[in-house]
Amino acid sequence: MDPDLPEFMIADVVISTAGRDAGKLFYVLEADDTYLTLANGKDRSLEKPKRKKRKHAQKVLRSETRVAEKLRTGDKVLNSELRRDLAYLSRELK
């Protein structure tokens, strides 16, 4: 793993820095040494997440919301919950 890249964990909120989804917020569902698996509940649902290289995502924050806790514990999360949470976080970050 590249030491220059930040450490990503499940339920972190990231912003895409490259590609057609640049500027959009996502939740991290999985993270390995090279790739992140991302979902936002709208363009990328939980059933069809986005696989993105780590270097093309920037960590925004470690979310402590109910949705983030469900992701960390492996509980069932709905796409609507992801959308609502990310919309709220997007408004807070502006």
C-alpha positions as CSV (number, residue, x, y, z in Angstrom):
1,M,0.0,0.0,0.0
2,D,1.2,3.5,-0.8
3,P,2.2,5.4,2.4
4,D,1.2,8.7,0.8
5,L,-2.5,7.7,0.5
6,P,-4.7,8.1,3.5
7,E,-6.1,5.1,5.4
8,F,-9.7,4.4,4.5
9,M,-12.1,2.4,6.7
10,I,-15.6,1.1,6.2
11,A,-18.2,3.9,6.6
12,D,-15.8,6.7,5.9
13,V,-17.3,9.4,3.7
14,V,-15.1,10.2,0.6
15,I,-15.4,12.6,-2.3
16,S,-14.5,11.4,-5.8
17,T,-11.6,13.4,-7.3
18,A,-11.6,11.8,-10.8
19,G,-14.0,10.5,-13.4
20,R,-17.5,11.4,-14.3
21,D,-18.5,11.2,-10.6
22,A,-15.9,13.7,-9.6
23,G,-17.2,15.9,-6.7
24,K,-19.8,13.4,-5.5
25,L,-19.9,12.0,-1.9
26,F,-19.8,8.3,-1.3
27,Y,-19.7,5.9,1.7
28,V,-16.9,3.4,1.7
29,L,-18.3,-0.2,1.8
30,E,-15.0,-2.1,1.5
31,A,-11.3,-1.1,1.3
32,D,-8.3,-3.0,0.2
33,D,-4.7,-2.0,-0.8
34,T,-5.6,-0.7,-4.2
35,Y,-9.4,-0.2,-4.5
36,L,-12.4,1.1,-2.6
37,T,-15.9,-0.1,-3.0
38,L,-18.2,3.0,-2.9
39,A,-22.0,3.6,-2.8
40,N,-24.2,6.7,-2.5
41,G,-27.6,5.1,-2.8
42,K,-28.5,7.0,-6.0
43,D,-26.1,6.6,-8.9
44,R,-24.3,3.7,-7.2
45,S,-26.6,1.6,-5.1
46,L,-25.7,-0.9,-2.5
47,E,-26.5,-3.7,-5.0
48,K,-24.2,-2.3,-7.6
49,P,-21.4,-0.3,-5.9
50,K,-18.6,1.6,-7.6
51,R,-15.0,0.2,-7.5
52,K,-12.6,3.1,-7.5
53,K,-8.8,3.3,-7.1
54,R,-7.8,4.8,-3.7
55,K,-5.8,7.6,-5.3
56,H,-9.0,8.9,-7.0
57,A,-10.9,9.4,-3.7
58,Q,-10.3,11.9,-0.9
59,K,-11.4,11.2,2.6
60,V,-13.8,13.8,3.9
61,L,-14.6,12.6,7.4
62,R,-15.2,9.6,9.6
63,S,-19.0,9.6,9.9
64,E,-20.6,8.9,13.2
65,T,-24.2,8.7,12.0
66,R,-26.6,5.8,12.5
67,V,-26.1,4.7,8.9
68,A,-22.3,4.6,9.3
69,E,-22.7,2.5,12.5
70,K,-25.0,0.1,10.6
71,L,-22.3,-0.2,7.8
72,R,-19.6,-1.0,10.4
73,T,-21.6,-3.6,12.2
74,G,-23.0,-5.2,9.0
75,D,-26.6,-4.4,9.6
76,K,-29.0,-3.9,6.7
77,V,-28.8,-0.4,5.2
78,L,-31.2,1.0,2.6
79,N,-30.2,3.1,-0.4
80,S,-32.6,5.8,0.8
81,E,-30.7,6.0,4.1
82,L,-27.5,6.5,2.2
83,R,-29.0,9.2,0.0
84,R,-30.5,11.1,3.0
85,D,-27.3,10.9,5.0
86,L,-25.0,12.0,2.2
87,A,-27.4,14.9,1.3
88,Y,-27.3,16.1,4.9
89,L,-23.5,15.8,5.0
90,S,-23.2,17.6,1.7
91,R,-25.2,20.6,3.0
92,E,-23.1,20.7,6.2
93,L,-19.8,20.7,4.3
94,K,-20.7,23.7,2.1
